[in-house]
Amino acid sequence: MRGGSSRGRRRPLALRLGLAGAAAVFALLVLRLLVADDGFPALLTLRADLEALRQDASALAERNQELGAAIRGLRHDLHPVERIAREELDFAAPGEITYLFPADLEARQRPRKLDGTERAR
């Protein structure tokens, strides 16, 4: 019965050993991938890091948009700039009289004019 049936046929020994060796090498490579420090666990860690970095980038892009809008607003409206100059830098507009009380003198610097010169006491 040599027809087309391969039922009773055995593969040559060299082919069987080659397939067994390839399967063993494949199994070892899969095992190394799953257990090694630079294998699958590292991939999971890198994916988590990538997601965290994407979230950080998104938050920074949103903050950048907010700051850009604030800068555009300050370029066209000087009232916030004037408020900051008065409240935080103790500036006064030319011709203004600023009254300071003893408690204010201890807590704050002397007011300056908007042009940057110091006012006389």
C-alpha positions in Angstrom: 0.0 0.0 0.0 2.2 2.6 -1.2 -0.4 4.7 -2.9 -1.1 8.2 -1.7 -1.6 7.3 2.0 0.9 8.6 4.5 -0.8 6.9 7.3 1.7 4.3 7.9 4.7 6.4 7.0 7.1 7.7 9.5 9.1 10.9 9.2 12.8 10.6 9.0 14.6 10.9 12.3 16.5 14.1 11.3 13.3 15.9 10.5 11.7 14.8 13.9 14.8 15.9 15.8 14.9 19.2 13.9 11.2 19.9 14.7 11.7 19.0 18.4 14.8 21.3 18.6 12.9 24.2 17.0 10.0 23.7 19.3 12.4 23.6 22.3 14.1 26.8 21.2 10.7 28.5 20.6 9.5 27.4 24.1 12.7 28.8 25.7 12.3 32.1 23.9 8.7 32.4 25.0 9.7 31.6 28.5 12.4 34.2 28.5 9.9 36.8 27.1 7.5 36.1 29.9 10.0 36.0 32.8 13.0 38.2 31.9 13.3 41.7 33.3 13.4 43.2 29.8 10.6 41.0 28.5 6.8 41.2 29.0 6.9 42.9 32.4 9.1 45.6 31.0 6.6 46.1 28.2 3.8 46.5 30.7 5.8 49.0 32.7 6.7 51.0 29.5 3.0 51.1 28.4 2.0 52.4 31.8 4.8 55.0 31.6 3.6 56.0 28.1 0.1 56.5 29.3 1.2 58.7 32.2 3.4 60.8 29.9 0.4 61.2 27.5 -1.7 62.4 30.4 1.0 64.8 31.5 1.4 66.1 28.0 -2.3 66.6 27.7 -2.4 68.5 31.0 0.5 70.7 29.9 -1.1 71.4 26.6 -4.2 72.5 28.4 -2.2 74.7 30.8 -0.4 76.2 27.8 -3.7 77.1 26.2 -4.8 78.8 29.4 -1.6 80.8 29.7 -1.7 81.8 26.0 -5.2 83.1 26.5 -4.0 85.0 29.6 -1.1 86.5 27.7 -3.4 87.6 24.8 -5.8 89.2 27.3 -2.9 91.1 29.0 -1.8 92.4 25.6 -5.2 94.0 24.9 -6.4 94.9 28.4 -4.1 96.8 30.7 -6.4 96.7 33.7 -5.1 93.4 35.1 -1.5 94.7 34.6 -2.4 97.9 36.5 -4.0 95.9 39.3 -0.9 93.8 39.7 1.3 96.8 39.7 -0.8 98.5 42.4 -1.5 95.5 44.6 1.7 93.4 44.4 4.4 95.9 43.4 3.0 98.9 45.3 3.0 101.3 42.3 0.9 104.4 42.2 -0.2 106.3 39.1 1.4 109.8 38.5 -0.5 112.4 40.5 -2.0 109.9 42.9 -1.5 110.3 46.6 -1.1 107.1 48.6 -1.8 107.1 52.3 0.1 104.5 54.4 -0.7 103.8 58.0 1.8 102.5 60.5 0.7 98.9 60.1 1.0 99.3 56.3 4.6 100.6 56.7 5.7 97.6 58.5 4.1 95.1 56.1 4.8 96.8 52.8 7.4 98.7 50.9 7.0 102.4 50.1 4.8 102.9 47.0 6.5 103.8 43.8 5.2 105.7 40.8 4.3 103.7 37.7 7.4 105.1 36.0 9.5 103.2 38.7 10.8 106.2 40.7 10.3 106.2 44.5 7.9 108.6 46.0 8.9 110.9 48.8 7.5 110.5 52.3 
